[in-house]
């Protein structure tokens, strides 16, 4: 273990301590959840990256996801033709790429994977996978059945995870509701993860396995942070119980495919609308702040970046350094983390791909940690979506959810940074975590 690995381990402890400092009740601390949860995360990371079996599993998952993406590309080639051909590749009939086009090359994977998830739900496979994770959270971490089921669902779906516990939302404790929000924002839906793979695959050949690993690490980490920030002071009604998902099965397989595809299409429309609005609003804010800040720079001789992303980069600099990012790359990675907060992880991952393509990161370690730390819906638009979506399912809890929203966003952000620390602890300076990262050594 080199100095950077030790910095990442130290950063993990510091970030957990920072969560405790900001806790609603520092006198109540769930040692079991914290020690067992973070112990499981570290053990999983080390087994995955430091053992032959773990590495084999990593590359098997990476290959499986790449095959799924290739299958998704077949549909996009049929519909969009040459527009779907990614840079540095050719189409099925030898067509060359016109350059990277987000809508036609990355978004179609969301529709494909949404349909696939719907098929797995219809066949009962997804319910079994979710039940396995829920059992671990309920029995081992001693959490309530309802919050465990929702957290387990977050491994595979996004805001839809709250639907699995819809009957329990109105009776959940404040701590449980915070867990529902935090785990939702600290993770990514599997269909959206496939989109990130499409964005980064040209620069980061092992990205599919890394993002799948990050998704698995995020949930127990988010559970730990959530229970530190809002510790349980009540008795959940489903404590120690096995809760069954609230799921209405379609009449036939074809109906499941239709519903899954339509859900994916709605998700794409939502993402496009969100990006159009948020990117434009941030550009307007940068225009105003840049004009005012430019005058300050002229008067003082300072060289401060007054854009929203630039100011957030300064804010996140100490946290990025704690993740174990080499000092030369701290500012650009901090900018990515800050950008995720306001522009969503979609823009952040696109910019990470650009930094790697242009060899603007000095160390491959930085790219790996950034990929893990950005893997989550921890941003302002997502907070509005999750709070509003769950409030629609349980209107009587609207005020509690609104009050918990900012705290849950804080918890989700800390959880993703801690996942970045775990990647930093496991980074070996070569071997698997380094493979596929094309940043300059």
C-alpha positions in Angstrom: 0.0 0.0 0.0 1.6 3.3 -1.1 1.1 6.8 0.3 -1.9 7.6 -2.0 -3.7 4.4 -0.8 -3.2 5.5 2.8 -4.5 9.0 2.0 -7.6 7.4 0.5 -8.1 5.3 3.7 -7.6 8.4 5.8 -10.0 10.3 3.7 -12.6 7.6 4.2 -12.4 7.9 7.9 -12.4 11.7 7.8 -15.5 11.8 5.5 -17.4 9.5 7.9 -16.3 11.8 10.8 -17.6 14.8 8.8 -21.0 13.1 8.4 -21.0 12.5 12.2 -20.3 16.2 12.8 -23.3 17.2 10.7 -25.5 14.5 12.3 -28.9 15.5 13.6 -28.2 13.7 16.9 -24.5 13.0 17.5 -25.4 11.2 20.8 -27.0 8.4 18.8 -24.5 6.4 16.7 -25.2 3.0 15.1 -21.9 1.3 15.4 -23.2 -1.9 13.9 -24.3 -0.3 10.7 -21.2 1.8 10.4 -18.6 -0.9 11.1 -20.3 -3.8 9.4 -21.4 -1.7 6.4 -18.1 -0.1 5.8 -16.3 -3.4 6.6 -18.4 -5.1 3.9 -17.6 -2.4 1.4 -13.9 -2.6 2.0 -13.9 -6.4 1.9 -15.8 -6.4 -1.3 -13.5 -3.9 -2.9 -10.4 -5.8 -1.9 -11.8 -9.2 -2.9 -12.8 -7.8 -6.2 -9.5 -6.1 -7.0 -6.9 -8.1 -5.1 -7.9 -11.7 -5.7 -7.8 -13.8 -9.0 -11.5 -14.8 -8.5 -12.5 -11.2 -7.9 -10.7 -10.0 -11.0 -12.2 -12.8 -13.1 -15.7 -11.8 -11.9 -14.9 -8.1 -12.6 -14.0 -8.8 -16.3 -16.9 -11.2 -16.7 -19.3 -8.4 -15.6 -17.4 -5.9 -17.8 -17.7 -8.2 -20.8 -21.4 -9.0 -20.1 -22.2 -5.3 -20.0 -20.3 -4.6 -23.2 -22.3 -7.4 -24.9 -25.5 -5.8 -23.6 -24.4 -2.5 -25.1 -23.6 -4.2 -28.4 -27.1 -5.6 -28.4 -28.5 -2.1 -27.7 -26.4 -0.7 -30.5 -28.1 -3.1 -33.0 -31.4 -1.3 -32.3 -29.9 2.1 -32.6 -28.1 1.2 -35.9 -31.5 0.1 -37.3 -33.3 3.3 -36.3 -30.6 6.0 -36.6 -28.2 4.5 -39.2 -24.8 6.2 -39.5 -25.8 8.7 -36.7 -25.5 5.8 -34.2 -21.9 5.0 -35.1 -19.5 5.9 -32.3 -16.2 7.6 -32.9 -13.3 5.2 -33.9 -15.8 2.5 -34.9 -17.6 1.5 -38.0 -21.3 0.5 -38.5 -22.5 -2.9 -39.5 -22.2 -2.0 -43.2 -18.8 -0.2 -42.9 -20.2 3.3 -42.2 -17.8 5.7 -40.6 -18.7 7.9 -37.6 -19.9 11.4 -37.8 -18.6 12.1 -34.3 -20.1 11.6 -30.9 -23.9 12.3 -30.8 -25.4 11.9 -27.3 -29.0 11.3 -28.3 -28.4 8.7 -31.0 -25.3 6.9 -29.6 -25.8 6.8 -25.8 -29.5 7.3 -25.0 -30.9 4.3 -26.9 -29.2 2.0 -24.4 -31.6 3.3 -21.8 -34.6 2.1 -23.7 -33.1 -1.3 -24.4 -32.0 -1.9 -20.8 -35.4 -0.7 -19.4 -37.1 -3.3 -21.5 -34.7 -6.0 -20.4 -35.3 -5.1 -16.7 -39.0 -5.3 -17.3 -38.5 -8.8 -18.8 -36.5 -9.8 -15.7 -39.2 -8.5 -13.4 -41.9 -10.4 -15.4 -39.9 -13.6 -15.1 -39.4 -13.1 -11.3 -35.6 -13.0 -11.6 -35.3 -9.3 -10.5 -37.4 -9.9 -7.4 -35.0 -12.7 -6.3 -31.9 -10.6 -6.8 -33.5 -7.7 -4.9 -34.6 -10.0 -2.1 -31.1 -11.3 -1.7 -29.7 -7.8 -1.1 -32.7 -6.8 1.1 -32.0 -9.9 3.3 -28.4 -8.8 3.9 -29.4 -5.3 4.8 -32.2 -6.5 7.1 -30.5 -9.4 8.9 -26.8 -8.3 8.9 -27.1 -4.5 9.2 -30.3 -4.8 11.3 -32.3 -2.3 9.3 -36.0 -2.2 8.8 -37.5 -4.4 6.1 -39.0 -1.5 4.2 -35.8 0.6 3.9 -33.8 -2.5 3.1 -36.0 -3.5 0.3 -36.0 0.1 -1.2 -32.2 0.2 -0.9 -31.8 -3.2 -2.6 -34.1 -2.0 -5.4 -31.8 1.0 -5.9 -29.1 -1.3 -7.1 -31.1 -1.9 -10.2 -33.6 0.9 -10.7 -33.9 4.6 -9.8 -36.9 6.6 -8.5 -39.0 3.5 -9.3 -37.4 1.8 -6.2 -39.8 3.8 -4.0 -42.7 2.1 -5.7 -41.6 -1.2 -4.2 -42.4 0.1 -0.7 -45.3 2.4 -1.5 -47.6 0.9 1.1 -45.0 1.6 3.8 -44.0 5.2 2.9 -46.8 6.8 5.0 -45.7 5.0 8.2 -41.9 5.2 7.8 -39.8 7.0 10.4 -37.9 10.1 9.6 -34.6 8.1 9.5 -36.2 5.5 7.1 -37.4 8.3 4.7 -33.9 9.8 4.8 -32.5 6.4 3.9 -34.9 6.1 1.0 -33.8 9.5 -0.4 -30.1 9.0 0.3 -29.7 5.6 -1.3 -31.7 6.7 -4.3 -29.5 9.7 -4.9 -26.2 7.9 -4.1 -26.8 5.2 -6.6 -27.5 5.0 -10.4 -30.2 2.9 -12.2 -28.8 0.1 -14.2 -30.3 1.3 -17.4 -28.7 4.7 -16.9 -25.4 3.1 -16.1 -25.3 1.5 -19.5 -25.6 5.0 -20.9 -22.4 6.1 -18.9 -20.6 3.1 -20.3 -21.5 4.2 -23.8 -20.1 7.7 -23.1 -16.8 6.5 -21.6 -16.1 3.2 -23.4 -13.7 4.7 -26.0 -11.4 6.1 -23.3 -11.9 3.7 -20.5 -12.1 0.1 -21.7 -12.9 -1.4 -18.3 -15.5 1.2 -17.4 -18.4 -1.2 -17.5 -17.0 -3.3 -14.7 -15.9 -0.3 -12.7 -19.4 1.3 -12.8 -21.1 -2.0 -11.9 -18.7 -2.2 -8.9 -19.3 1.4 -8.0 -23.1 0.8 -8.0 -22.7 -2.2 -5.6 -20.4 -0.2 -3.3 -22.7 2.8 -3.2 -25.8 1.3 -1.5 -24.2 0.0 1.7 -22.1 3.1 1.9 -25.2 5.3 1.5 -26.9 3.3 4.2 -24.0 4.0 6.6 -23.9 7.7 5.9 -27.7 8.0 6.1 -27.8 6.4 9.5 -25.1 8.7 10.7 -26.7 11.9 9.4 -30.2 11.0 10.6 -29.9 8.2 13.2 -32.9 6.1 14.1 -34.7 7.4 17.2 -38.0 5.6 16.7 -39.1 2.0 16.2 -39.7 1.2 12.5 -42.8 -0.9 12.0 -41.0 -3.3 9.7 -37.9 -3.7 11.8 -36.5 -7.2 11.4 -39.3 -8.2 9.0 -39.1 -9.4 5.4 -41.0 -7.0 3.2 -42.4 -8.1 -0.2 -42.1 -5.7 -3.1 -45.3 -3.9 -4.2 -45.3 -5.0 -7.8 -48.1 -5.4 -10.4 -47.2 -8.1 -12.9 -48.1 -7.5 -16.5 -50.5 -10.0 -18.2 -47.9 -11.2 -20.7 -44.3 -10.9 -21.7 -44.9 -8.6 -24.6 -46.8 -6.2 -22.4 -43.8 -6.1 -20.1 -41.5 -5.2 -23.0 -43.9 -2.4 -24.1 -44.1 -1.0 -20.6 -40.4 -1.2 -20.1 -39.6 0.4 -23.4 -42.1 3.2 -22.8 -40.6 3.8 -19.3 -37.2 4.1 -20.9 -38.5 6.5 -23.5 -40.0 8.7 -20.8 -36.8 8.6 -18.9 -34.9 9.8 -21.9 -37.3 12.7 -22.5 -36.9 13.6 -18.8 -33.1 13.6 -19.1 -33.1 15.6 -22.3 -35.5 18.2 -20.8 -33.4 18.4 -17.6 -30.2 18.8 -19.5 -31.6 21.5 -21.8 -32.9 23.5 -18.9 -30.1 23.0 -16.4 -27.2 23.5 -18.8 -28.8 26.7 -20.1 -29.5 28.0 -16.6 -26.0 27.3 -15.5 -24.7 29.1 -18.6 -26.8 32.1 -17.7 -25.5 32.0 -14.1 -21.9 31.8 -15.4 -22.5 34.7 -17.7 -23.7 36.9 -14.8 -21.1 35.6 -12.3 -18.3 35.8 -14.9 -19.1 39.5 -15.6 -19.1 40.4 -11.9 -16.1 38.2 -11.1 -14.1 39.6 -14.0 -14.4 43.1 -12.5 -13.1 41.7 -9.2 -10.2 40.0 -10.9 -9.4 43.3 -12.7 -9.4 45.2 -9.5 -7.5 42.7 -7.4 -5.3 41.1 -10.0 -6.6 37.7 -8.9 -7.1 34.7 -11.3 -10.3 33.3 -9.8 -12.6 31.2 -12.0 -16.0 32.7 -11.2 -18.1 30.2 -13.1 -20.4 28.0 -11.0 -18.3 25.0 -11.8 -15.1 26.8 -11.0 -16.3 28.0 -7.5 -17.6 24.5 -6.7 -14.2 23.1 -7.8 -12.6 25.2 -5.1 -15.3 24.0 -2.6 -14.7 20.3 -3.3 -10.9 20.5 -3.5 -10.2 19.3 0.0 -12.6 16.4 -0.4 -11.1 15.4 -3.7 -7.6 15.5 -2.1 -8.9 13.2 0.7 -10.0 10.7 -1.9 -6.4 10.2 -2.8 -6.3 12.0 -6.1 -2.8 13.1 -6.9 -2.2 16.8 -6.3 -1.7 17.6 -10.0 -5.3 16.4 -10.8 -7.1 17.6 -7.7 -8.6 20.7 -9.4 -9.9 19.1 -12.6 -11.5 16.2 -10.6 -12.9 18.7 -8.1 -14.5 20.5 -11.0 -16.1 17.3 -12.2 -17.6 16.6 -8.7 -18.9 20.2 -8.5 -20.2 20.0 -12.0 -22.2 16.8 -11.1 -23.9 18.7 -8.3 -25.4 21.3 -10.6 -25.3 19.8 -14.1 -25.9 16.1 -13.3 -23.5 13.2 -13.7 -24.3 13.1 -17.4 -22.3 16.3 -18.1 -19.6 15.3 -15.6 -19.0 11.9 -17.2 -18.8 13.5 -20.7 -16.2 15.9 -19.4 -14.3 13.1 -17.8 -14.2 11.4 -21.2 -12.9 14.6 -22.7 -10.2 14.9 -20.1 -9.0 11.4 -20.7 -9.2 11.7 -24.5 -7.0 14.8 -24.3 -4.6 13.3 -21.7 -5.4 16.2 -19.4 -5.2 14.0 -16.2 -1.7 13.3 -15.2 -2.4 10.0 -13.4 -4.7 7.1 -14.3 -5.5 6.9 -10.6 -7.3 10.2 -10.9 -9.6 8.9 -13.7 -10.4 5.7 -11.8 -11.3 7.6 -8.6 -13.4 10.1 -10.5 -15.3 7.4 -12.3 -16.3 5.9 -8.9 -17.0 9.2 -7.2 -19.3 10.5 -10.0 -21.4 7.3 -10.0 -24.6 8.6 -8.4 -27.6 10.8 -8.8 -26.2 13.2 -6.2 -27.2 16.5 -7.7 -29.8 19.3 -7.2 -32.1 18.2 -10.1 -32.2 14.7 -8.7 -33.1 15.9 -5.2 -36.2 17.7 -6.7 -37.1 14.5 -8.7 -36.8 12.2 -5.7 -38.5 14.4 -3.2 -41.3 15.2 -5.6 -41.7 11.7 -6.8 -41.9 10.1 -3.3 -44.1 12.9 -2.1 -46.6 12.1 -4.9 -46.8 8.5 -3.5 -47.2 9.6 0.1 -48.6 13.2 0.1 -49.0 13.1 3.9 -45.2 13.0 4.3 -44.5 15.9 1.9 -43.2 18.3 4.6 -40.9 15.7 6.1 -39.5 14.8 2.7 -39.0 18.4 1.7 -37.1 19.0 5.0 -35.0 15.9 4.5 -34.1 16.6 0.8 -31.0 18.8 1.3 -29.7 16.5 4.1 -30.2 13.4 1.9 -28.3 15.2 -1.0 -25.5 15.9 1.4 -25.5 12.2 2.5 -25.5 11.0 -1.1 -22.6 13.3 -2.1 -20.6 12.1 0.9 -21.4 8.5 0.1 -20.2 8.8 -3.5 -17.0 10.5 -2.3 -16.4 7.6 0.1 -16.9 5.2 -2.7 -14.1 7.2 -4.5 -12.0 6.7 -1.4 -12.6 2.9 -1.5 -11.4 2.9 -5.2 -8.4 4.8 -4.1 -7.6 2.3 -1.3 -7.9 -0.6 -3.7 -5.9 1.1 -6.5 -2.7 -0.8 -7.0 -0.8 1.5 -9.4 -1.1 -1.0 -12.2 -3.0 -4.2 -12.8 -6.8 -4.2 -13.1 -7.8 -0.8 -11.8 -5.3 0.7 -14.2 -6.2 -1.4 -17.3 -8.2 0.5 -19.9 -7.5 3.9 -18.4 -5.9 5.8 -21.2 -4.9 8.9 -19.2 -1.2 9.8 -19.4 1.0 8.0 -16.9 
